[in-house]
Amino acid sequence: MNTTTKIIAATALAFSLAQAAPIDDIGALSVKGTQVVGANGEPAQLRGMSFFWNIAEEARDYWNANVVNWLAEDWHANLVRAAMAVEDNWGEGQKGYAYNQSGNQAMVEKVVDAAIAKGIYVIIDWHSHWTNDRSAKENGKDRWQLAQEFFTAMATKYGQYPNVIYEIYNEPGTDDWSQIKPYAEYIIPIIRAIDPDNLILVGTPKHSGDLTPVVSSPLSSNYSSNVAYVFHFYASEEWHLTNYLPAAKSAMNTLPLFISECGLTPASGNGTINYSMVNTFWDWLDQTKLSWAAWSIVNKDETSAALQKSASASGNWSENDLRESGKWFRNKLREQNPEWTPITGEGPKPSSSSSKQGGSSGSKGKDSSDKSSAITEFHNATGFHFTGNTISVNLKGMSRVDLLDLQGRIISTLWNGNASGNTVLSVQAKPGLYLVRIQGAGFHETHKVTVK
């Protein structure tokens, strides 16, 4: 879409809408063949930034809504990634999820809530290197069980939002895909029992660099619906250019890929940036329409860090607050991602009952009727509420409400006219998952609903 103002006519009246927020422009993500696509079936190329390990002293203060908003508004990022530490214990105040479940989950929720409220996409990243090794307990706990608890909570709270992407394993430290694959086959059904269709990203061998063994033995159809495989690269690393990139190009013939982490530097995160190699990688990304999240939002003294020590934890950064990587990525995002009018309003606010967790190993978890009920427990700027196949929404002025399929095609128009307050609309459609798009002067929202 271009950045011109969209005009929507309704009866004899009309109102103007600025460029839609990314979630409304691109819509629900799905996998079509070997490509991640938007609601219209066209390739969806998301571009944005990854937060650094949430427990790091140089990073944790940036895990807040102000920074998410600044990345969306000033950098034009349409994607952020919440990289939550798992097995790590770096001392008091720097303990990963295995050692402080509630504290780490709360940090992730701050970023996710802010991204949803702003209308951009967000990756919930299980930032782990060793989850495949189930026999080695973490703080006395089964690593797979920890992942199950976390993703059950995330899918329960956020499964209704098409913004949300689950990265179930960041960078497996093993070279052996046969050790990673069983974990993916364990955790994917747990998420799918609650959230049947949001995009899931699966980590790959050698810290998500080597796709060759995955090509030989991909996930079966029982596990691969709306699943993409993770590829990570650091553009100034010779081995990544000469070995990992050719393998990724070959893998794209059969596998959908998602670049959930990448950088300009050598793999160490330090050293000299080779811009000739950088251009080779980014030309490939643009040709293939692959999505990417750059490493990283942190003020650490290393080349891959985006920020200087002077960078405020509330955003509003000047050029002097950015390191070399930060300046390059900000310019790239502003060049390639369009300006848009951010969604206003607050993020998800679950009721006291919405924290119930469903879907465990050996059970089906919540069925579609349970999920429909969960959807009613979330509200946003328009007070959207869905229950019993009925929508309640607060509309002001010229407004339009459409029911769409997951490919973005209009099934029916539920409202198209003037409104002055709470409006109740009946949804008449075959049972299944749909999107509800709400447009009006000053608001533009998309919600996922289950019609019974």
C-alpha positions as a Python dict, from the first residue, in 0.01 Angstrom:
ca = {
    (1, 'M'): (0, 0, 0),
    (2, 'N'): (115, 355, -60),
    (3, 'T'): (109, 625, 204),
    (4, 'T'): (-174, 828, 61),
    (5, 'T'): (-488, 887, 259),
    (6, 'K'): (-758, 626, 215),
    (7, 'I'): (-1112, 749, 165),
    (8, 'I'): (-1399, 526, 260),
    (9, 'A'): (-1743, 633, 138),
    (10, 'A'): (-2055, 527, 323),
    (11, 'T'): (-2403, 622, 206),
    (12, 'A'): (-2401, 998, 135),
    (13, 'L'): (-2123, 1071, 387),
    (14, 'A'): (-1749, 1007, 384),
    (15, 'F'): (-1454, 1025, 618),
    (16, 'S'): (-1079, 998, 569),
    (17, 'L'): (-838, 746, 717),
    (18, 'A'): (-460, 778, 715),
    (19, 'Q'): (-239, 486, 617),
    (20, 'A'): (-354, 186, 819),
    (21, 'A'): (-142, 51, 1101),
    (22, 'P'): (57, -258, 992),
    (23, 'I'): (-184, -506, 1151),
    (24, 'D'): (-473, -356, 956),
    (25, 'D'): (-276, -319, 635),
    (26, 'I'): (-118, -667, 637),
    (27, 'G'): (-364, -856, 856),
    (28, 'A'): (-342, -1211, 989),
    (29, 'L'): (-28, -1397, 886),
    (30, 'S'): (-31, -1745, 739),
    (31, 'V'): (197, -1974, 542),
    (32, 'K'): (118, -2021, 173),
    (33, 'G'): (353, -2268, 11),
    (34, 'T'): (698, -2148, 114),
    (35, 'Q'): (600, -1789, 187),
    (36, 'V'): (459, -1609, 488),
    (37, 'V'): (167, -1405, 356),
    (38, 'G'): (-76, -1145, 482),
    (39, 'A'): (-454, -1155, 484),
    (40, 'N'): (-469, -1077, 111),
    (41, 'G'): (-251, -1378, 25),
    (42, 'E'): (44, -1165, -84),
    (43, 'P'): (395, -1197, 70),
    (44, 'A'): (412, -1018, 404),
    (45, 'Q'): (755, -870, 470),
    (46, 'L'): (780, -753, 829),
    (47, 'R'): (1084, -547, 928),
    (48, 'G'): (1179, -441, 1277),
    (49, 'M'): (1398, -475, 1583),
    (50, 'S'): (1470, -737, 1843),
    (51, 'F'): (1504, -643, 2206),
    (52, 'F'): (1821, -776, 2372),
    (53, 'W'): (1810, -1040, 2649),
    (54, 'N'): (1555, -901, 2893),
    (55, 'I'): (1764, -976, 3202),
    (56, 'A'): (2074, -784, 3089),
    (57, 'E'): (2151, -465, 3281),
    (58, 'E'): (2215, -279, 2953),
    (59, 'A'): (1879, -386, 2809),
    (60, 'R'): (1605, -445, 3064),
    (61, 'D'): (1504, -80, 3113),
    (62, 'Y'): (1413, -59, 2744),
    (63, 'W'): (1146, -327, 2779),
    (64, 'N'): (856, -82, 2799),
    (65, 'A'): (573, 70, 2597),
    (66, 'N'): (754, 400, 2537),
    (67, 'V'): (1034, 225, 2350),
    (68, 'V'): (791, 11, 2150),
    (69, 'N'): (603, 327, 2055),
    (70, 'W'): (923, 507, 1955),
    (71, 'L'): (1038, 217, 1737),
    (72, 'A'): (698, 212, 1567),
    (73, 'E'): (659, 585, 1521),
    (74, 'D'): (1013, 713, 1464),
    (75, 'W'): (1191, 407, 1323),
    (76, 'H'): (879, 284, 1134),
    (77, 'A'): (930, -68, 1270),
    (78, 'N'): (628, -290, 1206),
    (79, 'L'): (776, -575, 1412),
    (80, 'V'): (943, -608, 1751),
    (81, 'R'): (1080, -919, 1915),
    (82, 'A'): (1070, -988, 2289),
    (83, 'A'): (1378, -1206, 2354),
    (84, 'M'): (1308, -1359, 2697),
    (85, 'A'): (1599, -1537, 2867),
    (86, 'V'): (1522, -1892, 2979),
    (87, 'E'): (1807, -2096, 3130),
    (88, 'D'): (2029, -1803, 3221),
    (89, 'N'): (2125, -1703, 3574),
    (90, 'W'): (2366, -1410, 3568),
    (91, 'G'): (2321, -1315, 3931),
    (92, 'E'): (2065, -1133, 4140),
    (93, 'G'): (1822, -938, 3922),
    (94, 'Q'): (1947, -1120, 3613),
    (95, 'K'): (1770, -1454, 3628),
    (96, 'G'): (1595, -1613, 3332),
    (97, 'Y'): (1246, -1764, 3317),
    (98, 'A'): (1351, -2092, 3480),
    (99, 'Y'): (1453, -1895, 3792),
    (100, 'N'): (1189, -1620, 3790),
    (101, 'Q'): (883, -1715, 3589),
    (102, 'S'): (647, -1436, 3690),
    (103, 'G'): (903, -1156, 3657),
    (104, 'N'): (1020, -1256, 3311),
    (105, 'Q'): (667, -1319, 3185),
    (106, 'A'): (561, -975, 3307),
    (107, 'M'): (843, -814, 3108),
    (108, 'V'): (732, -995, 2793),
    (109, 'E'): (372, -890, 2847),
    (110, 'K'): (472, -523, 2865),
    (111, 'V'): (623, -541, 2517),
    (112, 'V'): (344, -755, 2372),
    (113, 'D'): (68, -534, 2513),
    (114, 'A'): (240, -224, 2375),
    (115, 'A'): (285, -377, 2028),
    (116, 'I'): (-80, -482, 2011),
    (117, 'A'): (-193, -138, 2124),
    (118, 'K'): (29, 25, 1862),
    (119, 'G'): (-88, -202, 1580),
    (120, 'I'): (244, -371, 1500),
    (121, 'Y'): (355, -734, 1509),
    (122, 'V'): (544, -892, 1797),
    (123, 'I'): (747, -1211, 1833),
    (124, 'I'): (727, -1384, 2171),
    (125, 'D'): (1073, -1539, 2178),
    (126, 'W'): (1170, -1833, 2399),
    (127, 'H'): (1531, -1716, 2398),
    (128, 'S'): (1694, -2049, 2473),
    (129, 'H'): (1995, -2248, 2358),
    (130, 'W'): (1934, -2578, 2538),
    (131, 'T'): (1561, -2658, 2558),
    (132, 'N'): (1606, -2967, 2338),
    (133, 'D'): (1800, -3133, 2623),
    (134, 'R'): (1507, -3237, 2837),
    (135, 'S'): (1710, -3466, 3062),
    (136, 'A'): (1910, -3175, 3205),
    (137, 'K'): (1679, -3004, 3449),
    (138, 'E'): (1680, -2625, 3481),
    (139, 'N'): (1656, -2506, 3839),
    (140, 'G'): (1520, -2854, 3909),
    (141, 'K'): (1251, -2818, 3640),
    (142, 'D'): (1183, -2998, 3314),
    (143, 'R'): (1272, -2757, 3030),
    (144, 'W'): (987, -2879, 2808),
    (145, 'Q'): (741, -2836, 3094),
    (146, 'L'): (866, -2480, 3147),
    (147, 'A'): (808, -2404, 2779),
    (148, 'Q'): (463, -2562, 2799),
    (149, 'E'): (364, -2343, 3094),
    (150, 'F'): (493, -2028, 2926),
    (151, 'F'): (337, -2080, 2582),
    (152, 'T'): (10, -2199, 2734),
    (153, 'A'): (-9, -1868, 2920),
    (154, 'M'): (90, -1666, 2612),
    (155, 'A'): (-153, -1841, 2376),
    (156, 'T'): (-434, -1810, 2630),
    (157, 'K'): (-379, -1438, 2676),
    (158, 'Y'): (-282, -1338, 2323),
    (159, 'G'): (-409, -1606, 2086),
    (160, 'Q'): (-694, -1385, 1966),
    (161, 'Y'): (-457, -1117, 1836),
    (162, 'P'): (-325, -1162, 1480),
    (163, 'N'): (-22, -945, 1575),
    (164, 'V'): (132, -1222, 1783),
    (165, 'I'): (400, -1464, 1659),
    (166, 'Y'): (541, -1746, 1873),
    (167, 'E'): (913, -1828, 1845),
    (168, 'I'): (931, -2155, 2034),
    (169, 'Y'): (1310, -2197, 2032),
    (170, 'N'): (1549, -1913, 1954),
    (171, 'E'): (1888, -2071, 1877),
    (172, 'P'): (1933, -2441, 1950),
    (173, 'G'): (2291, -2500, 2056),
    (174, 'T'): (2289, -2848, 1905),
    (175, 'D'): (2387, -2936, 1548),
    (176, 'D'): (2140, -3224, 1550),
    (177, 'W'): (1793, -3152, 1407),
    (178, 'S'): (1673, -3489, 1540),
    (179, 'Q'): (1714, -3346, 1892),
    (180, 'I'): (1520, -3028, 1811),
    (181, 'K'): (1235, -3176, 1610),
    (182, 'P'): (1077, -3378, 1900),
    (183, 'Y'): (1056, -3062, 2110),
    (184, 'A'): (880, -2879, 1825),
    (185, 'E'): (638, -3171, 1788),
    (186, 'Y'): (569, -3148, 2162),
    (187, 'I'): (511, -2773, 2199),
    (188, 'I'): (329, -2691, 1872),
    (189, 'P'): (15, -2896, 1960),
    (190, 'I'): (5, -2729, 2302),
    (191, 'I'): (-15, -2387, 2137),
    (192, 'R'): (-255, -2509, 1867),
    (193, 'A'): (-498, -2644, 2126),
    (194, 'I'): (-553, -2282, 2230),
    (195, 'D'): (-453, -2078, 1925),
    (196, 'P'): (-515, -2272, 1603),
    (197, 'D'): (-371, -2029, 1352),
    (198, 'N'): (-116, -1765, 1462),
    (199, 'L'): (229, -1802, 1307),
    (200, 'I'): (478, -2026, 1491),
    (201, 'L'): (856, -2006, 1433),
    (202, 'V'): (1076, -2313, 1486),
    (203, 'G'): (1448, -2281, 1563),
    (204, 'T'): (1697, -2480, 1357),
    (205, 'P'): (2042, -2640, 1412),
    (206, 'K'): (2366, -2453, 1481),
    (207, 'H'): (2201, -2156, 1649),
    (208, 'S'): (1939, -2136, 1372),
    (209, 'G'): (2203, -2111, 1100),
    (210, 'D'): (2198, -2451, 928),
    (211, 'L'): (1881, -2542, 739),
    (212, 'T'): (2020, -2837, 543),
    (213, 'P'): (1910, -3113, 786),
    (214, 'V'): (1565, -2957, 817),
    (215, 'V'): (1514, -2981, 440),
    (216, 'S'): (1580, -3355, 461),
    (217, 'S'): (1331, -3409, 747),
    (218, 'P'): (1079, -3125, 787),
    (219, 'L'): (791, -3131, 1031),
    (220, 'S'): (502, -3345, 910),
    (221, 'S'): (168, -3195, 809),
    (222, 'N'): (39, -3270, 1159),
    (223, 'Y'): (270, -2999, 1298),
    (224, 'S'): (348, -2764, 1008),
    (225, 'S'): (29, -2563, 958),
    (226, 'N'): (121, -2192, 973),
    (227, 'V'): (475, -2278, 1081),
    (228, 'A'): (794, -2120, 945),
    (229, 'Y'): (1155, -2215, 1011),
    (230, 'V'): (1398, -1975, 1173),
    (231, 'F'): (1712, -1859, 996),
    (232, 'H'): (1960, -1631, 1176),
    (233, 'F'): (2259, -1461, 1017),
    (234, 'Y'): (2525, -1206, 1098),
    (235, 'A'): (2614, -1038, 772),
    (236, 'S'): (2985, -967, 837),
    (237, 'E'): (3056, -1330, 928),
    (238, 'E'): (3231, -1499, 633),
    (239, 'W'): (3100, -1845, 726),
    (240, 'H'): (2742, -1718, 726),
    (241, 'L'): (2789, -1569, 378),
    (242, 'T'): (2963, -1864, 217),
    (243, 'N'): (2786, -2153, 392),
    (244, 'Y'): (2463, -2057, 568),
    (245, 'L'): (2328, -1823, 301),
    (246, 'P'): (2357, -2072, 10),
    (247, 'A'): (2188, -2337, 226),
    (248, 'A'): (1907, -2094, 312),
    (249, 'K'): (1858, -2008, -55),
    (250, 'S'): (1828, -2377, -136),
    (251, 'A'): (1596, -2442, 160),
    (252, 'M'): (1354, -2179, 32),
    (253, 'N'): (1255, -2417, -245),
    (254, 'T'): (1072, -2631, 10),
    (255, 'L'): (1060, -2445, 344),
    (256, 'P'): (900, -2117, 459),
    (257, 'L'): (1164, -1906, 636),
    (258, 'F'): (1155, -1619, 885),
    (259, 'I'): (1462, -1417, 989),
    (260, 'S'): (1379, -1360, 1355),
    (261, 'E'): (1732, -1239, 1431),
    (262, 'C'): (2002, -1084, 1216),
    (263, 'G'): (2282, -833, 1247),
    (264, 'L'): (2534, -630, 1051),
    (265, 'T'): (2835, -754, 1248),
    (266, 'P'): (3034, -1075, 1278),
    (267, 'A'): (2856, -1346, 1479),
    (268, 'S'): (3026, -1237, 1801),
    (269, 'G'): (2828, -912, 1793),
    (270, 'N'): (3154, -721, 1782),
    (271, 'G'): (3409, -633, 1518),
    (272, 'T'): (3402, -445, 1189),
    (273, 'I'): (3091, -417, 973),
    (274, 'N'): (3150, -525, 611),
    (275, 'Y'): (2891, -328, 416),
    (276, 'S'): (2951, -518, 93),
    (277, 'M'): (2847, -839, 269),
    (278, 'V'): (2561, -658, 442),
    (279, 'N'): (2425, -543, 106),
    (280, 'T'): (2441, -901, -27),
    (281, 'F'): (2221, -1024, 257),
    (282, 'W'): (1972, -738, 243),
    (283, 'D'): (1938, -757, -136),
    (284, 'W'): (1843, -1121, -84),
    (285, 'L'): (1588, -1031, 183),
    (286, 'D'): (1423, -777, -44),
    (287, 'Q'): (1416, -1014, -340),
    (288, 'T'): (1262, -1296, -137),
    (289, 'K'): (1029, -1076, 75),
    (290, 'L'): (1152, -1244, 392),
    (291, 'S'): (1068, -1084, 725),
    (292, 'W'): (1344, -983, 964),
    (293, 'A'): (1413, -853, 1315),
    (294, 'A'): (1751, -691, 1377),
    (295, 'W'): (1970, -745, 1682),
    (296, 'S'): (1935, -542, 1905),
    (297, 'I'): (1790, -275, 2137),
    (298, 'V'): (2062, -247, 2400),
    (299, 'N'): (2324, 7, 2506),
    (300, 'K'): (2598, -252, 2547),
    (301, 'D'): (2948, -162, 2430),
    (302, 'E'): (2950, -382, 2121),
    (303, 'T'): (2906, -325, 1749),
    (304, 'S'): (2568, -497, 1717),
    (305, 'A'): (2413, -274, 1987),
    (306, 'A'): (2177, -13, 1848),
    (307, 'L'): (2209, 235, 2134),
    (308, 'Q'): (2464, 449, 2311),
    (309, 'K'): (2470, 472, 2690),
    (310, 'S'): (2297, 810, 2653),
    (311, 'A'): (1983, 654, 2501),
    (312, 'S'): (1687, 714, 2731),
    (313, 'A'): (1469, 424, 2845),
    (314, 'S'): (1167, 624, 2724),
    (315, 'G'): (1273, 648, 2358),
    (316, 'N'): (1291, 993, 2196),
    (317, 'W'): (1646, 919, 2080),
    (318, 'S'): (1852, 1163, 1878),
    (319, 'E'): (2106, 1047, 1621),
    (320, 'N'): (2376, 1096, 1884),
    (321, 'D'): (2203, 834, 2100),
    (322, 'L'): (2251, 568, 1829),
    (323, 'R'): (2552, 350, 1758),
    (324, 'E'): (2650, 258, 1403),
    (325, 'S'): (2411, -40, 1386),
    (326, 'G'): (2125, 166, 1527),
    (327, 'K'): (2173, 442, 1270),
    (328, 'W'): (2184, 191, 984),
    (329, 'F'): (1874, 0, 1092),
    (330, 'R'): (1674, 316, 1165),
    (331, 'N'): (1754, 448, 818),
    (332, 'K'): (1673, 113, 656),
    (333, 'L'): (1338, 85, 835),
    (334, 'R'): (1240, 443, 756),
    (335, 'E'): (1337, 388, 395),
    (336, 'Q'): (1148, 60, 347),
    (337, 'N'): (852, 67, 586),
    (338, 'P'): (580, 323, 508),
    (339, 'E'): (463, 588, 747),
    (340, 'W'): (132, 502, 905),
    (341, 'T'): (-109, 631, 1163),
    (342, 'P'): (-60, 423, 1480),
    (343, 'I'): (-357, 269, 1654),
    (344, 'T'): (-438, 467, 1967),
    (345, 'G'): (-578, 336, 2291),
    (346, 'E'): (-476, 82, 2548),
    (347, 'G'): (-349, -270, 2504),
    (348, 'P'): (-525, -589, 2613),
    (349, 'K'): (-687, -585, 2954),
    (350, 'P'): (-786, -937, 3061),
    (351, 'S'): (-1048, -985, 3324),
    (352, 'S'): (-961, -1181, 3635),
    (353, 'S'): (-1080, -1502, 3472),
    (354, 'S'): (-877, -1461, 3153),
    (355, 'S'): (-558, -1592, 3311),
    (356, 'K'): (-693, -1947, 3312),
    (357, 'Q'): (-454, -2176, 3129),
    (358, 'G'): (-571, -2448, 2897),
    (359, 'G'): (-402, -2705, 2676),
    (360, 'S'): (-157, -2943, 2836),
    (361, 'S'): (21, -3255, 2724),
    (362, 'G'): (-228, -3532, 2685),
    (363, 'S'): (-533, -3306, 2672),
    (364, 'K'): (-703, -3097, 2409),
    (365, 'G'): (-700, -2785, 2623),
    (366, 'K'): (-960, -2525, 2535),
    (367, 'D'): (-1191, -2604, 2247),
    (368, 'S'): (-1322, -2338, 2011),
    (369, 'S'): (-1611, -2252, 2240),
    (370, 'D'): (-1372, -2191, 2528),
    (371, 'K'): (-1160, -1970, 2306),
    (372, 'S'): (-1464, -1773, 2197),
    (373, 'S'): (-1536, -1707, 2561),
    (374, 'A'): (-1176, -1600, 2620),
    (375, 'I'): (-1208, -1346, 2341),
    (376, 'T'): (-1486, -1170, 2527),
    (377, 'E'): (-1250, -1101, 2816),
    (378, 'F'): (-1038, -853, 2617),
    (379, 'H'): (-1123, -492, 2543),
    (380, 'N'): (-955, -209, 2353),
    (381, 'A'): (-1006, 149, 2239),
    (382, 'T'): (-1355, 87, 2096),
    (383, 'G'): (-1466, -143, 2378),
    (384, 'F'): (-1493, -431, 2130),
    (385, 'H'): (-1674, -727, 2286),
    (386, 'F'): (-1772, -1056, 2119),
    (387, 'T'): (-1995, -1320, 2270),
    (388, 'G'): (-2271, -1548, 2146),
    (389, 'N'): (-2196, -1448, 1784),
    (390, 'T'): (-2281, -1090, 1876),
    (391, 'I'): (-2050, -789, 1858),
    (392, 'S'): (-2081, -494, 2091),
    (393, 'V'): (-1867, -196, 1992),
    (394, 'N'): (-1859, 175, 2063),
    (395, 'L'): (-1873, 362, 1730),
    (396, 'K'): (-1861, 738, 1681),
    (397, 'G'): (-1942, 914, 1356),
    (398, 'M'): (-1906, 749, 1017),
    (399, 'S'): (-1799, 390, 1082),
    (400, 'R'): (-1772, 60, 902),
    (401, 'V'): (-1751, -292, 1045),
    (402, 'D'): (-1667, -583, 813),
    (403, 'L'): (-1647, -956, 872),
    (404, 'L'): (-1348, -1102, 682),
    (405, 'D'): (-1208, -1448, 627),
    (406, 'L'): (-846, -1510, 729),
    (407, 'Q'): (-734, -1422, 375),
    (408, 'G'): (-878, -1073, 417),
    (409, 'R'): (-1181, -1120, 188),
    (410, 'I'): (-1502, -949, 300),
    (411, 'I'): (-1768, -1201, 399),
    (412, 'S'): (-2023, -940, 496),
    (413, 'T'): (-2048, -576, 599),
    (414, 'L'): (-2202, -560, 946),
    (415, 'W'): (-2224, -181, 970),
    (416, 'N'): (-2168, 105, 727),
    (417, 'G'): (-2302, 441, 838),
    (418, 'N'): (-2327, 695, 1114),
    (419, 'A'): (-2316, 589, 1478),
    (420, 'S'): (-2318, 767, 1809),
    (421, 'G'): (-2231, 513, 2075),
    (422, 'N'): (-2265, 147, 2166),
    (423, 'T'): (-2369, -57, 1863),
    (424, 'V'): (-2476, -423, 1875),
    (425, 'L'): (-2422, -631, 1561),
    (426, 'S'): (-2517, -990, 1488),
    (427, 'V'): (-2267, -1210, 1303),
    (428, 'Q'): (-2428, -1451, 1059),
    (429, 'A'): (-2166, -1688, 918),
    (430, 'K'): (-2065, -2052, 908),
    (431, 'P'): (-1882, -2170, 1221),
    (432, 'G'): (-1512, -2093, 1208),
    (433, 'L'): (-1243, -1831, 1261),
    (434, 'Y'): (-1289, -1481, 1116),
    (435, 'L'): (-1150, -1130, 1138),
    (436, 'V'): (-1361, -831, 1234),
    (437, 'R'): (-1231, -504, 1090),
    (438, 'I'): (-1353, -178, 1243),
    (439, 'Q'): (-1287, 152, 1065),
    (440, 'G'): (-1381, 503, 1161),
    (441, 'A'): (-1251, 854, 1206),
    (442, 'G'): (-965, 816, 1453),
    (443, 'F'): (-975, 435, 1492),
    (444, 'H'): (-886, 134, 1279),
    (445, 'E'): (-883, -207, 1447),
    (446, 'T'): (-882, -575, 1361),
    (447, 'H'): (-993, -859, 1590),
    (448, 'K'): (-1000, -1235, 1550),
    (449, 'V'): (-1322, -1412, 1655),
    (450, 'T'): (-1459, -1765, 1661),
    (451, 'V'): (-1811, -1796, 1522),
    (452, 'K'): (-2005, -2092, 1660),
}
